[in-house]
Amino acid sequence: MHFPVNIPVGKSGIPIHFVCEMLAYTLGYRYYTYLRRHTHDLISTQHRIIIFIGAAAGAFLGSHIIGILENPMQLNRMGYLYFMGNTTIVGGLLGGLIGVELTKKRIGVTVSSGDLMVYPIILGMIIGRLGCFFSGLQDGTYGTPSTLPWAIDFGDGVRRHPTNLYEILFWIALWFTLLAIENQRQLANGARFKIMMAAYLLFRFTVEFIKPGYFFSLGLSTIQLACLCGIAYYYKVFVYPNQLTQTYA
């Protein structure tokens, strides 16, 4: 396989990364609408739309802010194109969380709005990371050089950790784990989203050690510092896991 992988169209080609990204948004949203039709949603449609707007605004800002801070040495290049060209999922999730919580406080919604989004987010992440894998070195989601049997040459002659594939495996494992938990116990309101966020932040904090990037003198990257902030916010998931579920009667 030669990276990046494109879908041939005439004399040019369409990047599979772009196709996967569009599929991630489309299928993720369709899955969400399906789940909402078959779930008793405590949040009205009007409030859902407002919350979506808050989430989108927060995710946009968080994704780009953390993205440009990934390499502080390049901040002197700051401009519109540089700002728009640097994004990260961790920043998007944390920014979206802040946007949602501020919006809900503003409109008076007190129940969780994230539980319904968990499985659609997981589906979208799996498809999106598949696109990252096919893009090779272009989007920077590859890992550090490795001699492991499954290490992959993304086009520069260096075998590396396929960290984008690691993330796909993580999301699949999380999906099945959540389903297994919910088959045995009833999750408390908001618990599904808290588990997803806490698990992903812990995963990203760990996997960043085998990804190239700028590390501060304390040995951590910007994304890892952001992950630690998120993990601290969700500390109860790790300290009081029994509060997340209750046994079926």
Secondary structure, DSSP 8 states (H G I E B T S, - for coil): --SS-EEEETTEEEEHHHHHHHHHHHHHHHHHHHHHHTS--SS-HHHHHHHHHHHHHHHHHHHHHHHHHTSGGGGGG-SHHHHHT---HHHHHHHHHHHHHHHHHHHT--S-SSGGGHHHHHHHHHHHHHHHHHTTTTTS----B--STT-EE-SSS-EE--HHHHHHHHHHHHHHHHHHHHHHEEE-TTHHHHHHHHHHHHHHHHHGGGS-S-B-TTS-BHHHHHHHHHHHHTHHHHH-GGGGEEE--
